Amino acid sequence: LAQVIWIKGSAVRTSLHRCTLPLSAPLGLCRSFLVRTMAISPLSLMIAARMVLGVAASGPFFAPQWSAKLVYNGVMLGMNFTDGHGSIFYDQIHQRTRMNFSVPVTLFEPNGTQFQDQLYKNISGASGNWTIGSEPQNGVCLPMGLKYVDLFGWVTGAERNGTKVIDGEPCEIWSSKSYEESLFGNMTTINTACFAADGVPREFTKVFSSQKGSGYQKLLMSGVRIGNLGDEVFENSMACATNYPSKPCAEDSVSTLDLYRIFGPPEPQELVNRNTGDALGDLSFMCTQGSGEAYRSKLLTHWSVKVREDYGQYALCNFNGTDNVCSGHPEQLSRVGRRSSQMQGEGPLAGQCSSNYKEGTQYSFPRQAMCPSGVSPSQANGCAWGEARPLRTIRASCVMEERGLLEACAREFGHAPFLESQRIFEAAFATADPAKGGCPDAVVDDLAVVDLII
């Protein structure tokens, strides 16, 4: 039994309500149940219940199961996501969350869009997956493989920071600082949400930062529905249920690629378990995620590598503290991975088999797919890439700042292909003569290491 003061006008009454949730459930679940039974002024109820239940010490009223219409805004990996529209589904009891939305992304095209479906479930194995594509039906499945983190798990112990009104509805502002594991490594996050009387946030902002990057997400909720959502809304997307890893490209010839990679010693100068890109693919990374101060101290290498062209799904390859590893299904890691730059553009499966002539292309080189020395890539030889040779290495700061790459990118954002930027980028490697736009050869030394995600 929980006692709640019920305020309505000048009358003050006491009501008893039974909370049938398990004793191990967070108190916020019981509070949410009680709130929904009170037909009173929202802020009056929140204040009164907090007096009796001691909410101030343990966080806001919080509904355990709800869905809502979603407006999504954010900045991630140097890209702006503005005014995306979709839905959000939250189930604290069964520990699962889903957001799906279509959002304008203007990095390459003024009218560019991207569909994202973000699903998180606290289950064994990979705890969640994203599906990303220009449209829901042509997306690619990206298992996260991270520990489950409750989207609103931070509310316990959060601090109250006033009230405001959103779309005519009063809500209480609560904030908390937390630390989370993510694709960017360990992140520091500052979470702020405004909870209405029904226990559902009408606004939620997460500001995050790590050594690899920073950004934020802002969610606006409306059209709230409270209650059990069922299992169907948390089923895997079509891409994750039927096409992960995605089928390889039909082409089976062998070609020699000119690729580029930004790196920093003591990381070895190699492609094994690394991500890289062609000229447009690597410069788009450098002009977004790679444009921070730490990356300016890095080196850039121009590579020649032979590959089998039956490309598989792109794999994220990152430093795990002791070594570089590529993550993904064994079938995925048996091939060179391929995608359009930053997974943008109109090509299906995030550009796995498309020309990507506007955005550029990025590649992954898993160790499992590498040919032994002296063996050429082929189906018969059972390997997908080899004979990788570094051609030239220059300092990233030379091309990014001294030759004006960052400024050129800024001028061309929204108007791909970035032809001026590509000319600057390739000229930096073509010669060491500054008069011709070239950069001098760099010596690999003891620069600091910063992990890269491309």
N, C-alpha and C positions, 0 to 999 in steps of 0.2 A: 504494500500500500504506500502511496506517496501523497503527501498533503500539498495542495496548491491553493493559494489565495486567489479568489475569483473576484475581480473588480469590474463592476458594471454600473456606470453612473456614480451615484453616491453610495450604492449598496455594496457591502463587503460580505461575502459569504465564503465558507470553506467547503470544498468538495473533496471526496475521496474517490480515486480511480485506481483500478487495478492495472498494473503493467505486467503483461504475460510473457515478456521476453526473458531469456535465460539470465540468471544472476551474473553470468560472466559478461553479458553485453554491456557496452558503454552506457553510462548514465544518460548520455545525450539521446539515446534511442527512446528511453522512457520519457524524457522531457518532451521529445517531439510528439510522442503519442498523446501526452497530456495536453500539449498546446493545441492539437487539432480538435480536441473536444471542447474547447473554450470559445464561446461566441462573444468575444469582447474586443475592446480596443487593442490593436496589436502591441503598441509600445507599453500600455498599461499592464498587459499580461506578461510581457517579457520582464518588466521591472518587478512585478509581484512574485512571479515564479522564481526569479533569481534570489529574492529575499528569503524565500523558504528553502529552496533547494541548494543554495550556495553556488549558483552558476558562475559567479564572478571568479571563483577559484578554479574552475574546470572547463571553461569555454562557453560558447553560445548554444542557444537552442539549435538542434541539428536533426533534420529528418533523415531517417536511415535509407529510404527508398523513394526515388523520384525521377521524373524526366522533365525536360523543358526544351523549348525552342532555343537555339544558340546563335549568338553573333560572336565571331571569333576574330581577334586581332593579335598580332604578335610580331616579334623580330627574332629570327633564328638563323644561324649560319650566315649572317650578314644579309639576309633577305627579309623584305617586309611582306607580311601577310595582313591584308587590310579588308575588313568588312566581309568576312566569310559567313555564310548562312548555313545552318544545319540543325542538328539535334544533339542533346547530351542525355545520357542514361546513367544513373548512379544507384548502386546497390551495396550499401555498407555491410549489410548482414551476410551476404554471400561473397563479399569482397571482389567486386567487379565494376568496371567503369567503361563507358564507350562514348566517344565523340566522333561524329562524322559531319563533314561540311565541305562545300565548294568555296574556294577563296581566291580572289584576284591576287596574282603574283606578277609584278611588272618588271622583273629583272631583265627579261629578254624581249618581251612584247608589251605594248601599252595595254592590250586587252587580254593578256595571258591569265589563265586560271589553273588551279590545281585542286583535285579532289583528294581529301585525306579521310581515312577511317582509322581511328586510334582505339584499339581494344586492349584492355588490361584485365587480367583475371589472376587471382592468387591460386594457381594450380601448380602441380609438379611440372618440371621441365621449363620451357620458355613461358614466362608469365604474361606475355602479351604480344601483339603484333600490330603493325601499321600496314595499311594498304594505300598506295599512292599512285596516282595517274592523272592524266588530263580529264578522264571521265571514270565513273565507278566501274564500268564494264571492261576497261582496258588497263586496270591498275596492276601493280606488282606487289606481292606480299613480302613484308619485311619483319620477320620475327625479331623481337627485341632482346630476348635472352637475359633480361635484367630481373632483379628482385622486385616483387610487387610492392608498390608504394601507393597507399590510399591517397587519392587526390585531395581529400580533406582530413587526412590523419593528423595534420598539424594543429587542428582546432583545440585539442586537449591542451590546456595550459595557455591558450592564446590570450592576448590582452585586448580589452575593450577600448576602442579609440573614438567613441562618439556615435552619432547617428546621422543619417541623411535620408533623402527621399529619392527613389528611382522610379520613374514612370508612374508617379503618384502613390507609390507604395513605400511606407517608412521601413527602414531596416537599420540594424546595428552593425557597426564596423568593428571587425576583429582582426588582429594581426599577430603573426608569429614568424620567427626565424628558424629555419631548419636546415638539415644537411641531407642530401640525397645522392644515390648512385644514378648515373645517367650515361648516355652515349658520349657525353662530353667529359666523362670522369666524375669524380666527386664534386658536387655542386653545392654552393651556398645559395639558399633560396630565401626570399622574403615574401611571405604569403599574406594577402589582405583580401578579406571578403566581407560583404555586407549581407547579413542574414535577416530575412523577413520573419514575421511572426510564425509562419508555418514551418520554420526551420530550414528553408531552402535559400541558398544564396542567390541574390539577384545580380551580383557582380563579384567577380573573382579575378585577382591579379597575382601572378607569380613572376617575380623578378629573380633571375638566376645568373650566377657567374661561376666560372671555373678557369683553370689555366688555359683551356682550349677555346674559350669564348664566353660570351654573355648574351643576354637577350631577355625577352619577357613574353608572357601570354596574358591576354585579358579576355575573359569570358563574360558575356552578358546573357542572363537567362530571363525568359518570359514564358507565358503560357504554361505554367507549372502544373504538373499532375503528380500527386503523391500516392504511393502505394506500391504493392508488389508488381514488378515489371515482367515477370516470367523469364523463361530461359531463352526464348526465341530471339529477343533483341540482343543477346550476347553471343550468338553463334558466330563462328568465323566467317569472314567475307568469302565470296566466291573464289577470289584469287588465292586465299590461304587454304580454303577447303579442297580445291581441285587443281591448283596450278602452282604449287610450291614444292621444290624450286621450279621456276618457269622453264618451259621446254627450250632446248638450244636452238639457235638460228639454223636455217636449212643449209647455208653455205658451208662447204667443207674444204675450201682451198686454203693455201698458206700464203701469207703476205708479210712484208717487212714494214713495221710501223715506226714513225718518228714520234717519240713521246717525251714528256717532261715531268720532272718530279722535284718538289721543294723538300728539303731535308736539312738536318743539322747534325754534325758530329757531336758526340761519339757514335751516333747512328751510322751503321756501315753504308757505303755507297752501293746499293744493290736494289733489285726489284723483287726479291723473294718476299712474299707475304706483304706486298705493298700495293697501294693505290696510286694511280698516275693518270695522265691525260694527254690528249693531243694539244696543239697550241691553243685553240679556243677553249678546250676543256680545262687546261691548267691555269690559263690566265683568268678565266671566270672564277675559279676557286681563289686565286690570289687576290682578286679585286673584291671579294666578299669576305669569306672566312679568313683568308690568309693575309689580310691587310693590317693586322694589329702590329704593335711595336715588336713583339717577340718574333714574329715571322720575318720582319725586315732584316734581322740578323742572320737569316738562314742562307743556304746555298741552293742553287738551281742547276740540275743536270739535264742535258739533252741526251736521250737514249735512242739506240736502234735495237729493235727486238723482233724476232720472227714469231708469228702467232698462227694458230689454226683458227679459221674464221667461223667455226660453229660455236659462237660465243654463248656462254651461259649467263645466268643471272649475276649481276654485280655483287661482290661481297665486300663488306667493310673490313678493312685490315688496319689494326692499330697496335700500339705498344702496350703490353699488359703489365709492365713493370720489370720484366726480365727479357722479353723477346717480342718481336712482332708476330701477330697471328691474324689469320683471316677467319671470320666467323661465318658459318653457314652449313647447310646440308652437305653430306659427302658428295653427292652428285653435282651440286653447285660448285664445290671446290675442285672438281676434276677438270674444269675448263677455265679459260680466261673469261673473266666477268666483264660486262659492258653495260653502260647506261649513258643517257644524255646528261649533260652538265647539270648538276644540282637537281636531277630528276625532273627537269622542266621540258617544255616542248609538247608537241602533239603526238609523238610516236607512241605506239602501244608498249606496254611493259617497261615504262620509263626509258624508252629509247634503246632497248637491248639490241634490236636488229635494224633500227632506223638509221638514216643517213646523218641526222643530227647536224646538218650543215649550218644551221643558225646558232645553235647553242654550244656546239662542240661535244666531244665524247670523253668519258672517263673510263678507266679500266682497272681491274683487279687481277693480281698475279699470285694465286695460291701456290704454296710450295708443292702441294699434291699434284699440280698440273705441270710442273716444270720438267723439261727434258734433261736427261743426263748429259754431261759434257760430250760433244761430238755427235749427238743424236738430234735429228731434225724433227720438228713437230709434225705429227701425222696420227691418224687413227691407228694405223698399223703399228706404230711405235708406242702407242698408248700414252702420249704426252701432248700438251697443248701449246707450250711456249718454250723458247730457248734462244741461245746465242745472243743474249743481251749484252750490249756494249755501250759504255758511257762515252759520248762523243766530246762534249765540252761541259765544264762546270763554271758558273759565274756566281757572283753574289746577288742575292735577291734584291738587296737595296739598290744595286746599280740599275736594274731594269724597272723596279717599282717606283723609285723616286728620282734618280738622276736622269733616266731616260723618259720619265713622265708617264709610265704605264697607269698608275692609279688615277691620275688626272684624266687620261684618255678614257679609261673605263667609266669614270663618273659622267663624262660627256655622252657616252654611248649607251648607258643603262636605258633599257626600254626600247632599244632599236638594234636588235641583233640582225645579222652577225656583227661582232665588234671588230670591224676591219681595220680601223686605225690602231686599236689596241694590239691586234694580231701582227700588224706590220712592225710596231715597236718591239713586241716580244720576240719575233723571229730575227729582227735585225740585231738584237742584243747578242744572239748566239752566232750570227753569220760571220762576224768579224770582231777583232779586239780593238779596232780603230774607233775612238769616240766620235770622230768627224763623220763616220758613216753609221752612227747609232749603235756601235758595238760596245760590249763590256769586256774588260780584261779577264783573263783566266783567273779563277780563284783557287787558293790552296786549301785543302781540307784541313781544318785545325780543330781546336777544342771549343767549338761554339756550344752553347747550351742547347739541350734537347727540349723541344715542345712537340707533343703528340699532334698528329694531323688527322682530321676526318675529311675526306673528299668524296 
